[in-house]
Amino acid sequence: MPELPEVETIKRDLAKILVGLKINQVKITWAKTIAPLSPAIFQRKIAGTKITAIERRAKMIRIKLSGPLDLLIHLKMTGQLIYQPQIGKIVVGGHPQPGGLINLPNSFTRVILSFTNDSKLFFNDLRKFGWIRLADDKTIKTLFAKNGPEPLSKDFSLLVFQQILARFPRRPIKQILLDQTLIAGLGNIYVDEACFNAKILPTRKTSTLKPKEITKLHQAIIAILKLSISKKGTSSRNYVRADGSQGGFVPYLNVYGRSKETCKVCKQPIQKIKFVGRGTHFCKYCQK
Ligand SMILES: [Zn+2]
């Protein structure tokens, strides 16, 4: 699943091309993607509106429209957003699909937004966990409020982080960092990387962290997300960028996906274990 830097990259790519476009019509080939609205109501409410802005909150993308309702999109496991200015030319994506070739629309296409300038935005989703909601501001704010603070905003101060950890002294640090209701947007990649950067084992209980370690972890989370955004995210078998190009963060990974390789710092093998239900990567020499 794309994490904060990947969704932020898609948001920035989309913002460059979609803002100002007017929606002509919507085609829905998988009704559950846009539930609970019916395709007919969804189409009627959205046709003729203009895209005014694109925002991100946690792992969700909000496409603001000129009407009273906005689009809220979650790519989940395999969702893609692909912009097609003209036949054969692809500008914005999300997840690659098996085989790598992108014919549009294809058997994974669930929703197509057509714009008055004849360009199209395709929402493709192999596993169908992704969703698109048409909702008013109040509904969206309620949904957003279920997520913890944005780690790159002022809301995620050291004090706030200390308070989050203090509430759950017996929980492992990895479980806390993955919990979207406590901190928004982190997933497996950036949790493992932040723990490595802070030299902390992700398996430790939060009560064992010294104040200095909490400060280091707080700084590491922010630094790693900023660096990844600047490199357009991490490409994997589950995510490529926008135009099908790769995010540039992979060479900066220290532990994630490197279980058969050696630690870049101490040259000892990187460990991978299953922990809190997730593949968890760390260096048992560098992290304490
Ligand atoms: Zn090491």
Boltz pocket constraint, residues with backbone or C-beta under 6 A from the ligand:
constraints:
  - pocket:
      binder: B
      contacts: [[A, 263], [A, 264], [A, 265], [A, 266], [A, 267], [A, 268], [A, 283], [A, 284], [A, 285], [A, 286], [A, 287]]
      max_distance: 6.0
